[in-house]
């Protein structure tokens, strides 16, 4: 199949990467796993046995209503937590093959919906926000835009940082969450080739 390149000849790409059917279930699984992997998992609470303080029985067993041992019991304010949370990993295993299939499926759907734009390249010799805004106007993209370059330069990052909802990444930083959350994805020709090589 061919991808339209704005201002240049069409680019021939693999149907396997940019022409796959949409797989919602797999995309959901991969996005959920990616977000879960970013969770800190550092929440920690003290159980009854970890609380500091005396374990002395504070009143006699009978004659005072409810029977209690010490004030560290979860029933008391300031006592230990019944099922105390402990630091843990939220990581979910996703096979490499499944991860790549999900990325292919997302790119294919973006292409079908006309939300995938391909340009010859981004030539930013110096950081200039005005130049980036005019470039986006030429491409007719709006909302949440993801710019993917084969090797994003510092000038590109600096030109984009003051524009709301615009993100610049290189191919190595491309991830399912950024693809799902973007209204438009703009790739350079070299980035398309690198993505195709990665997902082939």
C-alpha positions as CSV (number, residue, x, y, z in Angstrom):
1,X,0.0,0.0,0.0
2,X,1.0,3.7,-0.3
3,X,1.0,6.5,2.2
4,X,0.5,10.1,1.0
5,X,3.5,12.2,1.8
6,X,2.6,15.9,2.0
7,X,4.6,17.8,-0.6
8,X,6.4,14.7,-2.0
9,X,5.9,11.4,-3.8
10,X,3.8,8.7,-2.1
11,X,5.6,6.3,0.1
12,X,5.2,2.5,-0.4
13,X,4.7,0.7,3.0
14,X,3.9,-2.7,4.2
15,X,0.2,-3.7,4.5
16,X,1.2,-5.7,7.6
17,X,2.1,-2.5,9.5
18,X,-0.3,0.2,8.1
19,X,-3.1,-1.9,6.7
20,X,-4.2,-4.2,9.6
21,X,-7.7,-4.6,11.0
22,X,-8.6,-2.9,14.2
23,X,-8.2,-5.1,17.3
24,X,-9.8,-3.2,20.2
25,X,-9.4,-6.0,22.7
26,X,-5.6,-6.2,22.2
27,X,-5.2,-2.4,22.2
28,X,-7.1,-2.2,25.5
29,X,-4.9,-4.9,27.0
30,X,-1.7,-3.3,25.9
31,X,-2.7,0.3,26.9
32,X,-3.8,-1.0,30.3
33,X,-0.6,-2.9,30.8
34,X,1.5,0.1,29.8
35,X,-0.3,2.4,32.2
36,X,-0.1,-0.1,35.0
37,X,3.7,-0.4,34.5
38,X,4.0,3.3,35.2
39,X,2.4,3.1,38.6
40,X,4.7,3.6,41.5
41,X,3.1,1.0,43.8
42,X,4.7,2.6,46.8
43,X,1.6,2.9,49.0
44,X,2.4,1.6,52.5
45,X,0.3,1.3,55.7
46,X,1.1,-0.2,59.1
47,X,-0.7,-3.3,60.3
48,X,-1.5,-4.0,63.9
49,X,1.8,-5.8,64.5
50,X,3.9,-3.0,63.0
51,X,2.5,-0.2,65.1
52,X,4.7,1.3,67.8
53,X,3.4,1.4,71.4
54,X,2.6,-0.9,74.2
55,X,0.7,-4.1,73.9
56,X,-0.5,-3.9,77.5
57,X,-4.1,-4.7,78.0
58,X,-5.6,-1.4,78.9
59,X,-8.6,-2.6,81.0
60,X,-9.9,-5.6,82.7
61,X,-11.4,-8.4,80.7
62,X,-14.9,-8.3,82.3
63,X,-17.2,-5.6,83.5
64,X,-16.2,-2.8,81.1
65,X,-18.4,-3.6,78.1
66,X,-16.5,-4.9,75.0
67,X,-13.4,-6.9,75.7
68,X,-10.2,-5.4,74.3
69,X,-6.5,-6.2,74.4
70,X,-4.5,-3.0,73.4
71,X,-5.1,0.3,71.6
72,X,-3.3,-0.9,68.4
73,X,-6.3,-2.8,67.4
74,X,-7.8,-1.7,64.0
75,X,-11.2,-0.9,65.7
76,X,-9.6,2.2,67.5
77,X,-8.7,5.5,65.9
78,X,-5.0,5.6,65.4
79,X,-4.8,1.8,65.4
80,X,-3.3,-0.5,62.8
81,X,-4.9,-1.0,59.4
82,X,-6.8,-4.3,59.0
83,X,-5.5,-5.3,55.6
84,X,-2.5,-2.9,55.3
85,X,-1.4,-1.9,51.8
86,X,2.3,-2.8,51.1
87,X,4.6,-1.7,48.2
88,X,4.0,-3.9,45.2
89,X,4.5,-4.0,41.4
90,X,1.4,-3.4,39.2
91,X,3.3,-4.7,36.1
92,X,1.3,-6.9,33.7
93,X,3.1,-9.2,31.3
94,X,2.5,-8.5,27.6
95,X,4.2,-10.6,24.9
96,X,6.5,-8.6,22.6
97,X,4.6,-10.0,19.6
98,X,1.2,-8.9,21.0
99,X,2.6,-5.4,21.8
100,X,3.8,-4.9,18.2
101,X,0.5,-6.2,16.8
102,X,-1.3,-3.6,18.9
103,X,0.9,-0.8,17.7
104,X,0.4,-1.9,14.1
105,X,-3.4,-2.0,14.7
106,X,-3.3,1.6,16.1
107,X,-1.3,3.0,13.2
108,X,-3.5,1.3,10.7
109,X,-6.7,2.7,12.2
110,X,-5.1,6.2,12.4
111,X,-4.3,5.9,8.7
112,X,-7.8,4.7,7.8
113,X,-9.3,7.6,9.7
114,X,-7.1,10.2,8.0
115,X,-5.4,11.1,11.2
116,X,-2.0,9.9,10.2
117,X,0.1,12.5,8.3
118,X,3.5,11.9,6.7
119,X,5.9,14.7,5.9
120,X,9.3,14.6,4.3
121,X,10.9,16.0,7.4
122,X,11.1,18.8,10.0
123,X,13.8,21.3,9.3
124,X,14.2,23.4,12.4
125,X,17.6,25.0,12.5
126,X,16.8,26.9,15.7
127,X,14.0,26.8,18.3
128,X,11.0,28.9,17.0
129,X,7.5,28.4,18.2
130,X,6.0,30.6,15.4
131,X,7.6,28.3,12.8
132,X,6.1,25.2,14.5
133,X,2.6,26.8,14.6
134,X,2.8,27.7,10.9
135,X,3.9,24.1,10.1
136,X,1.0,22.6,12.0
137,X,-1.4,25.0,10.1
138,X,0.0,23.8,6.8
139,X,-0.6,20.2,7.8
140,X,-4.2,21.1,8.9
141,X,-3.9,19.3,12.3
142,X,-5.4,20.4,15.6
143,X,-6.2,19.1,19.1
144,X,-3.8,16.6,20.6
145,X,-0.9,16.2,18.1
146,X,2.0,13.8,18.3
147,X,5.1,14.5,16.1
148,X,7.2,11.5,15.5
149,X,10.7,12.0,14.1
150,X,13.4,9.4,13.4
151,X,15.6,11.4,15.8
152,X,13.9,14.4,17.4
153,X,16.3,17.4,17.8
154,X,16.5,19.8,20.6
155,X,15.2,22.6,18.3
156,X,12.1,20.5,17.7
157,X,11.5,20.0,21.4
158,X,12.0,23.7,22.2
159,X,9.8,24.8,19.3
160,X,6.9,22.6,20.6
161,X,7.1,23.0,24.3
162,X,5.0,26.1,24.5
163,X,2.2,24.8,22.3
164,X,-0.6,23.1,24.3
165,X,-1.3,19.4,23.5
166,X,1.7,19.1,21.1
167,X,4.2,16.4,21.9
168,X,7.4,15.5,20.1
169,X,9.0,12.1,20.4
170,X,11.4,10.0,18.4
171,X,10.6,6.5,17.2
172,X,12.2,4.8,20.2
173,X,9.8,6.7,22.5
174,X,6.6,5.8,20.6
175,X,4.2,4.0,22.9
176,X,0.5,2.9,22.8
177,X,-0.8,5.5,25.3
178,X,0.6,8.4,23.2
179,X,-0.9,6.9,20.0
180,X,-4.4,6.3,21.6
181,X,-4.5,9.8,23.2
182,X,-3.6,11.7,20.0
183,X,-6.1,13.3,17.5
184,X,-3.4,13.4,14.9
185,X,0.0,11.7,14.5
186,X,2.6,13.3,12.2
187,X,5.5,11.1,11.1
188,X,8.5,11.9,9.0
189,X,9.4,9.6,6.0
190,X,12.5,8.4,7.9
191,X,10.4,7.7,11.0
192,X,7.9,5.7,8.9
193,X,10.8,3.6,7.6
194,X,12.2,3.1,11.1
195,X,8.7,2.1,12.5
196,X,8.3,-0.3,9.6
197,X,11.7,-1.9,10.3
198,X,10.8,-2.1,14.1
199,X,7.3,-3.7,13.5
200,X,8.1,-5.9,10.5
